[in-house]
Amino acid sequence: MDTDVRWGTGAARGVLATTILGSGMAMLDGSVVNVALPRIGAELGASVAGLQWILDGYLLALASLILVAGSLGDRYGRRRVFLVGVVWFGVASVLCGFAQSTEVLVAARVLQGVGGALLTPGSLAILQSVFHREDRARAIGAWSGLGGIAAAAGPLVGGLLVQVWSWRLAFLINIPVAAVCVWSALRFVPETRDAEVTGHPDVAGSVLGALGLAGITAALVEAPVRGVDWLVVSAGAAGVLALVSFVLLQRRGRDPLVPPGLFADRTFVIANALTLVVYAALGGVLMLMVLQLQTSLGYAPTAAGVAGLPITIIMLLLSARSGRLASRFGPRWFLVVGPLLVATGMLLMLRIVPGASYVGAVLPAVVVFGLGLAVVVAPVTATVLAAAPDRYAGVASGVNNAIARTGNLLAVAVLPAAAGLTGAAYRDPAALTSGWRAALVICAALAAGGGLLALGVRGNVLAEPEPPAPADAPHPGDCLHCSVDSPPTHVIPSRTGD
């Protein structure tokens, strides 16, 4: 099969359909679960902490393993790892759909996150390695736009599924989607890999990263419930120690998950920093918005999903165009204006309180919010990949996805307590509204901060020739990730290039 695919061909449409279907399944599932949370909590008797773990169990596995998944794709074949992820995700979805307790559902969500980690960076790395260089920004724009639509359509789809039968259908619907995705990948997607890679995957780094995020997440989620007891302190301390060890291993190990030299590119660093704060803001708002609409404003699940439909329409119409324009004029101002629009939409959501009308309060907020997403999503993804050499497509995609999921993870862990929501407060309209308004201010500040960060992005990064390999990159015949002579200047992964 062709590995230099041009835009507009049948091969291009087949590759795009496969990658959008796979990554869209994972993104759709994340937002579908948000709208199902009230019903899940009621049926399983979950507290706020239980709901946090249902979301964070998935995000924890995803963020912890997505880096090594990108590396595995470069090493063993991007299509192969993508297919394993799709099948794994489908099987774990069955376990989620039949869970009978909060604990079992959390465990199944962790397994689902493993599948998501395998397929998510693979979809983007396939586009970067299969499409002709001149067509990549356009392909990524289409992937971002249509994949983003899957995430935005999640509340609508989730509401319909929950009301048709049960929240369980929100997981079981993944089975036919996964089956179609496997067929499409085998038919349309060529296999690609880094021919120069040798050595072994960084298993120790993966374990340390997972333990670090797990410890810190456990401390943040459980502290509001348990107080600062020995278990919370121990989990937090163990998490910090594991993450410090992870960083040291990446700087000094022979086969790190990420070549530290990637972070010598300022644009790569800034873009990923922008990704962290903006996706943290998005994760916090998307978690609480469906709770606010259903609990405080009395929306049925389907109505809560329909409320966000303008976001879907806006992203469908504008995301691919945004990617093309960023490629033509440079991504910097897209990455500045997009997050600022997202922040403005969040501040408009302060008016979504009991008694507010849809046309007067909800609609203006989601329209501005959707415009911001359409402006920033495709350019930030294209920028972070353009700032890295092509041979590191899987690694760069994994870094970017890991940063995005870590932002979501931390927001879900921290935001409810920061906004005063603990125990069963999400069932009380007055308490939820108070927490909702506090959370919006916090998230708007994060999104606006991301826009200001983007001022440091190189304006012509998408038009530049492929960047040279990092100083620590191996020569042909060496291992993919060699040790480095000196530490990187920055260790902040980001999602935009400079």
C-alpha positions as CSV (number, residue, x, y, z in Angstrom):
1,M,0.0,0.0,0.0
2,D,1.1,3.6,-0.7
3,T,3.0,5.4,2.0
4,D,3.0,8.8,0.3
5,V,-0.7,9.4,0.2
6,R,-2.0,12.6,-1.5
7,W,-5.0,14.5,-0.4
8,G,-8.3,13.8,-2.3
9,T,-7.4,10.3,-3.3
10,G,-9.4,7.2,-2.4
11,A,-6.4,6.0,-0.2
12,A,-6.5,9.3,1.6
13,R,-10.2,9.0,2.4
14,G,-9.7,5.4,3.6
15,V,-6.8,6.3,5.9
16,L,-8.7,9.3,7.3
17,A,-11.8,7.3,7.9
18,T,-9.9,4.7,9.8
19,T,-8.0,7.0,12.0
20,I,-11.0,9.2,12.7
21,L,-13.1,6.2,13.6
22,G,-10.5,4.8,16.0
23,S,-9.6,7.9,17.8
24,G,-13.1,9.2,17.6
25,M,-14.4,6.1,19.4
26,A,-12.0,6.9,22.4
27,M,-12.9,10.6,22.4
28,L,-16.7,9.9,22.1
29,D,-16.5,7.5,25.0
30,G,-14.9,10.1,27.2
31,S,-17.7,12.7,26.6
32,V,-20.5,10.0,26.6
33,V,-19.5,9.0,30.1
34,N,-19.7,12.6,31.3
35,V,-23.4,12.8,30.4
36,A,-24.1,9.4,31.9
37,L,-22.4,10.3,35.3
38,P,-25.7,11.3,37.1
39,R,-27.3,8.0,36.2
40,I,-24.2,5.9,37.0
41,G,-23.9,7.6,40.4
42,A,-27.6,7.0,41.2
43,E,-27.5,3.3,40.1
44,L,-24.2,2.4,41.8
45,G,-24.5,4.8,44.7
46,A,-21.3,6.6,43.9
47,S,-20.0,9.7,45.7
48,V,-18.2,12.6,44.1
49,A,-14.9,10.7,44.7
50,G,-16.4,7.6,43.0
51,L,-17.4,9.7,39.9
52,Q,-13.9,11.2,39.9
53,W,-12.4,7.7,39.8
54,I,-14.7,6.6,37.0
55,L,-13.3,9.4,34.9
56,D,-9.7,9.4,36.3
57,G,-9.3,5.6,36.1
58,Y,-9.5,5.9,32.3
59,L,-7.5,9.1,32.1
60,L,-4.8,7.7,34.4
61,A,-4.1,4.6,32.2
62,L,-4.3,6.7,29.1
63,A,-1.9,9.4,30.3
64,S,0.5,6.9,31.9
65,L,0.9,4.6,28.9
66,I,0.4,6.9,25.9
67,L,4.1,7.7,25.7
68,V,5.3,4.2,25.5
69,A,2.4,3.4,23.1
70,G,3.7,6.0,20.7
71,S,7.2,4.5,20.9
72,L,5.8,1.0,20.4
73,G,4.1,2.2,17.2
74,D,7.4,3.6,15.8
75,R,9.2,0.3,16.8
76,Y,6.8,-2.5,15.9
77,G,4.5,-0.9,13.4
78,R,2.0,2.0,13.8
79,R,-0.9,0.1,12.2
80,R,-0.3,-3.0,14.3
81,V,-0.3,-1.2,17.6
82,F,-3.3,0.8,16.5
83,L,-5.2,-2.4,15.8
84,V,-4.3,-3.9,19.2
85,G,-5.6,-0.8,20.8
86,V,-8.9,-0.9,19.0
87,V,-9.5,-4.5,19.9
88,W,-8.4,-4.0,23.5
89,F,-10.7,-0.9,23.8
90,G,-13.7,-2.9,22.5
91,V,-13.2,-5.8,24.9
92,A,-12.8,-3.4,27.9
93,S,-16.0,-1.6,26.9
94,V,-17.9,-4.9,27.3
95,L,-16.5,-5.1,30.9
96,C,-17.6,-1.6,31.6
97,G,-21.1,-2.2,30.2
98,F,-21.7,-5.1,32.6
99,A,-20.1,-3.7,35.7
100,Q,-22.2,-4.1,38.9
101,S,-20.3,-1.8,41.3
102,T,-18.3,1.4,41.3
103,E,-15.1,-0.5,42.0
104,V,-15.6,-2.9,39.1
105,L,-16.5,-0.1,36.8
106,V,-13.3,1.8,37.8
107,A,-11.2,-1.3,37.2
108,A,-12.8,-1.8,33.7
109,R,-12.2,1.9,32.9
110,V,-8.5,1.5,33.7
111,L,-8.4,-1.4,31.2
112,Q,-10.3,0.7,28.7
113,G,-7.6,3.4,29.2
114,V,-4.9,1.0,28.2
115,G,-6.6,0.4,24.9
116,G,-7.1,4.1,24.4
117,A,-3.4,4.7,25.0
118,L,-2.5,2.2,22.2
119,L,-4.8,3.6,19.6
120,T,-4.8,7.4,20.2
121,P,-1.2,8.3,19.3
122,G,-1.2,5.7,16.6
123,S,-4.0,7.4,14.7
124,L,-2.1,10.7,14.5
125,A,1.3,9.0,13.8
126,I,-0.3,7.1,10.9
127,L,-1.4,10.4,9.3
128,Q,2.0,12.0,9.9
129,S,3.9,9.1,8.4
130,V,1.5,8.1,5.5
131,F,0.5,11.5,4.0
132,H,2.7,13.5,1.7
133,R,4.3,16.3,3.7
134,E,2.4,19.1,2.0
135,D,-0.9,17.5,2.8
136,R,-0.3,16.6,6.4
137,A,-1.7,19.9,8.0
138,R,-4.9,19.5,6.0
139,A,-5.2,15.8,6.9
140,I,-4.6,16.6,10.6
141,G,-7.1,19.4,10.4
142,A,-9.8,17.0,9.1
143,W,-8.8,14.4,11.7
144,S,-8.9,17.0,14.5
145,G,-12.2,18.5,13.3
146,L,-14.1,15.2,12.8
147,G,-12.5,13.6,15.8
148,G,-13.3,16.7,17.9
149,I,-16.9,16.4,16.6
150,A,-17.0,12.9,18.1
151,A,-16.0,14.4,21.5
152,A,-18.4,17.2,21.1
153,A,-21.3,14.9,20.0
154,G,-20.6,12.7,23.0
155,P,-23.1,14.4,25.3
156,L,-25.9,14.2,22.7
157,V,-25.1,10.5,21.8
158,G,-24.7,9.7,25.5
159,G,-28.0,11.3,26.4
160,L,-29.9,9.4,23.7
161,L,-28.3,6.1,24.8
162,V,-28.9,6.6,28.5
163,Q,-32.6,7.4,27.8
164,V,-33.1,4.6,25.3
165,W,-32.0,2.0,27.8
166,S,-29.3,2.6,30.3
167,W,-25.9,4.2,30.8
168,R,-24.5,0.7,30.0
169,L,-25.3,1.2,26.3
170,A,-22.9,4.1,26.3
171,F,-20.1,1.5,26.6
172,L,-21.6,-1.4,24.6
173,I,-22.0,0.8,21.5
174,N,-18.2,0.6,21.1
175,I,-18.3,-3.0,20.0
176,P,-19.7,-2.5,16.4
177,V,-17.6,0.6,16.0
178,A,-14.4,-1.3,16.9
179,A,-15.3,-4.0,14.5
180,V,-15.7,-1.6,11.6
181,C,-12.4,0.2,12.5
182,V,-10.5,-3.1,12.4
183,W,-11.8,-4.0,9.0
184,S,-11.0,-0.5,7.6
185,A,-7.5,-0.5,9.0
186,L,-6.7,-3.8,7.4
187,R,-8.0,-2.7,4.1
188,F,-6.8,0.9,3.8
189,V,-3.9,1.7,6.2
190,P,-0.3,0.8,5.1
191,E,2.1,-0.3,7.8
192,T,4.9,2.1,8.7
193,R,7.6,2.1,11.4
194,D,11.0,3.6,12.1
195,A,13.5,1.4,10.3
196,E,16.4,2.6,12.4
197,V,15.0,1.7,15.8
198,T,16.7,-1.0,17.8
199,G,17.0,-1.7,21.6
200,H,14.1,-2.2,23.9
201,P,11.0,-0.2,24.9
202,D,11.4,1.8,28.1
203,V,9.4,-0.4,30.5
204,A,10.9,1.1,33.6
205,G,10.0,4.6,32.5
206,S,6.5,3.5,31.7
207,V,6.1,2.0,35.2
208,L,7.5,5.0,37.0
209,G,5.3,7.4,35.0
210,A,2.2,5.3,35.8
211,L,3.0,5.1,39.5
212,G,3.8,8.8,39.7
213,L,0.5,9.8,38.1
214,A,-1.5,7.2,40.1
215,G,0.0,8.4,43.4
216,I,-0.6,12.0,42.9
217,T,-4.1,11.4,41.5
218,A,-5.0,9.2,44.5
219,A,-3.8,11.9,46.9
220,L,-5.8,14.7,45.1
221,V,-9.0,12.7,44.8
222,E,-9.0,11.2,48.3
223,A,-7.7,14.2,50.3
224,P,-11.1,16.0,50.4
225,V,-12.8,12.7,51.6
226,R,-10.2,11.3,54.0
227,G,-8.4,14.5,55.1
228,V,-4.6,14.7,55.1
229,D,-4.1,11.2,56.7
230,W,-1.1,8.9,56.3
231,L,-2.5,7.1,53.3
232,V,-3.0,10.4,51.3
233,V,0.4,11.7,52.3
234,S,2.1,8.4,51.4
235,A,0.4,8.2,48.0
236,G,1.3,11.8,47.2
237,A,4.9,11.4,48.3
238,A,5.3,8.1,46.4
239,G,3.8,9.8,43.3
240,V,6.2,12.7,43.4
241,L,9.2,10.4,44.0
242,A,8.2,8.2,41.1
243,L,7.8,11.2,38.7
244,V,11.2,12.6,39.8
245,S,12.8,9.2,39.1
246,F,11.0,9.1,35.7
247,V,12.5,12.4,34.7
248,L,16.0,11.4,35.8
249,L,15.6,8.1,33.9
250,Q,14.6,9.9,30.7
251,R,17.6,12.2,30.9
252,R,20.2,9.4,31.6
253,G,18.8,6.1,30.4
254,R,19.9,4.4,27.2
255,D,16.3,3.9,25.8
256,P,14.1,6.7,27.2
257,L,10.5,7.0,26.1
258,V,11.2,10.5,24.7
259,P,14.5,11.8,23.3
260,P,15.2,14.7,25.6
261,G,16.5,16.8,22.7
262,L,12.9,17.2,21.5
263,F,12.4,19.7,24.3
264,A,15.3,21.9,23.0
265,D,12.8,23.2,20.5
266,R,11.0,26.2,22.1
267,T,7.9,25.8,20.0
268,F,7.5,22.1,20.9
269,V,7.7,23.1,24.6
270,I,5.3,26.0,24.4
271,A,2.8,24.1,22.4
272,N,2.7,21.2,24.9
273,A,2.5,23.7,27.8
274,L,-0.5,25.3,26.1
275,T,-2.0,21.9,25.6
276,L,-1.7,21.1,29.4
277,V,-3.5,24.2,30.6
278,V,-6.1,24.4,27.9
279,Y,-7.1,20.7,28.1
280,A,-7.2,21.0,31.9
281,A,-9.7,23.8,31.5
282,L,-11.7,21.8,29.0
283,G,-11.7,18.7,31.2
284,G,-13.0,20.6,34.2
285,V,-15.8,22.3,32.3
286,L,-17.0,19.3,30.3
287,M,-17.2,17.2,33.5
288,L,-19.3,19.7,35.4
289,M,-21.5,21.2,32.6
290,V,-23.6,18.1,32.1
291,L,-24.1,17.7,35.8
292,Q,-25.1,21.4,36.1
293,L,-27.6,21.1,33.2
294,Q,-29.2,17.9,34.6
295,T,-29.1,18.5,38.3
296,S,-29.6,22.3,38.6
297,L,-31.5,23.2,35.4
298,G,-33.6,20.0,35.3
299,Y,-32.5,18.9,31.8
300,A,-33.1,15.3,30.7
301,P,-29.9,13.5,29.5
302,T,-30.9,13.9,25.9
303,A,-31.7,17.6,26.3
304,A,-28.4,18.1,28.1
305,G,-26.7,16.5,25.1
306,V,-28.6,18.6,22.6
307,A,-27.6,21.7,24.5
308,G,-24.0,21.3,23.3
309,L,-25.0,20.5,19.6
310,P,-23.8,24.0,18.4
311,I,-20.2,23.0,19.4
312,T,-20.5,20.0,17.1
313,I,-21.8,22.0,14.1
314,I,-19.2,24.8,14.5
315,M,-16.3,22.3,14.7
316,L,-17.7,20.4,11.6
317,L,-17.8,23.6,9.6
318,L,-14.6,25.3,10.7
319,S,-11.9,22.9,12.1
320,A,-10.5,21.6,8.8
321,R,-10.5,25.2,7.4
322,S,-8.7,26.4,10.6
323,G,-6.0,23.8,9.9
324,R,-5.6,25.0,6.3
325,L,-5.4,28.6,7.3
326,A,-2.9,27.9,10.0
327,S,-0.7,26.2,7.4
328,R,-1.0,29.2,5.1
329,F,-0.6,32.1,7.6
330,G,1.2,30.4,10.5
331,P,-0.3,29.0,13.7
332,R,0.6,31.6,16.3
333,W,-2.5,33.8,16.3
334,F,-4.8,30.8,16.0
335,L,-3.2,29.5,19.2
336,V,-3.6,32.9,20.9
337,V,-7.1,33.7,19.8
338,G,-8.6,30.2,20.2
339,P,-7.9,29.7,23.9
340,L,-9.0,33.3,24.6
341,L,-12.3,32.5,22.9
342,V,-12.6,29.3,24.9
343,A,-12.1,31.4,28.1
344,T,-14.7,33.9,27.0
345,G,-17.2,31.1,26.4
346,M,-16.5,29.7,29.9
347,L,-17.2,33.1,31.5
348,L,-20.4,33.3,29.5
349,M,-21.4,30.0,31.1
350,L,-21.5,31.8,34.5
351,R,-25.1,32.6,33.4
352,I,-26.1,28.9,33.2
353,V,-27.9,28.8,36.6
354,P,-31.3,27.6,37.7
355,G,-34.0,29.5,35.8
356,A,-31.8,30.5,32.9
357,S,-33.1,30.0,29.4
358,Y,-31.3,28.1,26.7
359,V,-31.4,30.9,24.1
360,G,-30.4,33.6,26.6
361,A,-27.7,31.8,28.6
362,V,-26.6,28.4,27.2
363,L,-26.6,29.1,23.5
364,P,-24.3,32.2,23.4
365,A,-21.8,30.4,25.7
366,V,-21.5,27.2,23.8
367,V,-21.3,29.1,20.4
368,V,-18.3,31.1,21.6
369,F,-16.8,28.1,23.3
370,G,-17.2,26.1,20.1
371,L,-15.6,28.8,18.0
372,G,-12.6,28.8,20.3
373,L,-12.2,25.0,20.0
374,A,-12.5,25.2,16.2
375,V,-9.8,27.8,16.0
376,V,-7.2,26.1,18.3
377,V,-7.5,22.3,18.0
378,A,-6.2,21.6,14.5
379,P,-3.4,24.2,14.5
380,V,-2.1,23.1,17.9
381,T,-1.9,19.5,16.8
382,A,-0.2,20.3,13.5
383,T,2.2,22.6,15.2
384,V,3.5,20.2,17.8
385,L,4.1,17.5,15.1
386,A,5.7,20.0,12.7
387,A,8.2,21.0,15.5
388,A,9.5,17.4,15.7
389,P,11.4,15.4,13.1
390,D,9.2,13.0,11.0
391,R,10.9,9.9,12.4
392,Y,9.6,10.8,15.9
393,A,6.0,11.1,14.7
394,G,4.8,8.5,17.2
395,V,6.8,9.9,20.1
396,A,5.7,13.5,19.5
397,S,2.1,12.4,19.1
398,G,2.4,10.4,22.3
399,V,3.9,13.3,24.2
400,N,1.1,15.6,23.0
401,N,-1.6,13.2,23.9
402,A,-0.1,12.4,27.3
403,I,0.0,16.1,28.1
404,A,-3.6,16.6,27.1
405,R,-4.8,13.6,29.1
406,T,-2.7,14.6,32.1
407,G,-4.4,18.0,32.0
408,N,-7.8,16.3,32.0
409,L,-6.7,14.0,34.7
410,L,-5.5,16.8,37.0
411,A,-8.6,18.9,36.4
412,V,-11.0,16.0,37.3
413,A,-8.9,15.3,40.4
414,V,-8.5,18.8,41.7
415,L,-11.4,21.0,40.4
416,P,-14.3,19.5,42.4
417,A,-12.6,20.1,45.7
418,A,-11.2,23.5,44.6
419,A,-14.8,24.5,43.7
420,G,-16.2,23.1,47.0
421,L,-17.8,19.9,45.6
422,T,-17.4,16.8,47.8
423,G,-19.5,13.9,49.0
424,A,-23.0,14.0,47.4
425,A,-22.9,17.7,46.6
426,Y,-23.4,17.1,42.9
427,R,-27.0,16.0,43.7
428,D,-27.8,19.4,45.4
429,P,-28.7,22.1,42.8
430,A,-27.6,25.0,45.1
431,A,-24.3,23.5,46.1
432,L,-23.6,22.4,42.5
433,T,-24.3,25.8,41.1
434,S,-22.0,27.5,43.6
435,G,-19.2,25.0,42.7
436,W,-20.0,25.3,39.0
437,R,-19.5,29.1,39.0
438,A,-16.2,28.8,41.0
439,A,-14.9,26.2,38.6
440,L,-15.7,28.3,35.5
441,V,-13.6,31.2,36.8
442,I,-10.6,28.8,37.5
443,C,-10.9,27.1,34.0
444,A,-11.3,30.4,32.2
445,A,-8.1,31.7,33.8
446,L,-6.3,28.5,32.7
447,A,-7.5,28.7,29.1
448,A,-6.6,32.4,28.8
449,G,-3.1,31.6,30.2
450,G,-2.7,29.1,27.4
451,G,-3.4,31.7,24.8
452,L,-0.8,34.0,26.2
453,L,1.8,31.3,26.2
454,A,1.2,30.9,22.4
455,L,2.8,34.3,21.8
456,G,6.1,32.5,21.9
457,V,5.3,30.1,19.0
458,R,7.2,30.4,15.8
459,G,4.9,31.9,13.2
460,N,6.2,29.9,10.3
461,V,6.7,26.4,11.9
462,L,4.2,24.7,9.6
463,A,5.9,26.0,6.5
464,E,9.4,25.1,7.5
465,P,11.3,22.0,6.2
466,E,11.5,19.0,8.4
467,P,13.4,20.0,11.6
468,P,16.8,18.4,12.1
469,A,17.0,15.4,14.5
470,P,17.7,16.4,18.1
471,A,21.3,16.5,19.2
472,D,20.7,13.3,21.2
473,A,19.2,11.5,18.2
474,P,20.9,8.3,17.1
475,H,22.8,7.8,13.9
476,P,21.5,5.1,11.5
477,G,22.1,1.7,13.0
478,D,22.1,3.1,16.6
479,C,19.2,2.7,19.0
480,L,16.2,5.0,18.6
481,H,16.6,6.6,22.0
482,C,20.2,7.0,23.1
483,S,21.5,8.5,26.3
484,V,22.4,12.2,26.3
485,D,25.4,14.1,27.4
486,S,23.5,16.9,29.1
487,P,20.0,17.5,30.4
488,P,17.4,19.2,28.4
489,T,16.7,22.9,29.1
490,H,13.0,22.3,29.5
491,V,11.0,19.3,30.6
492,I,7.5,20.6,29.9
493,P,5.7,18.7,27.2
494,S,3.4,20.9,25.1
495,R,1.1,20.8,22.1
496,T,2.1,23.7,19.9
497,G,5.3,24.4,18.2
498,D,7.3,27.6,18.3
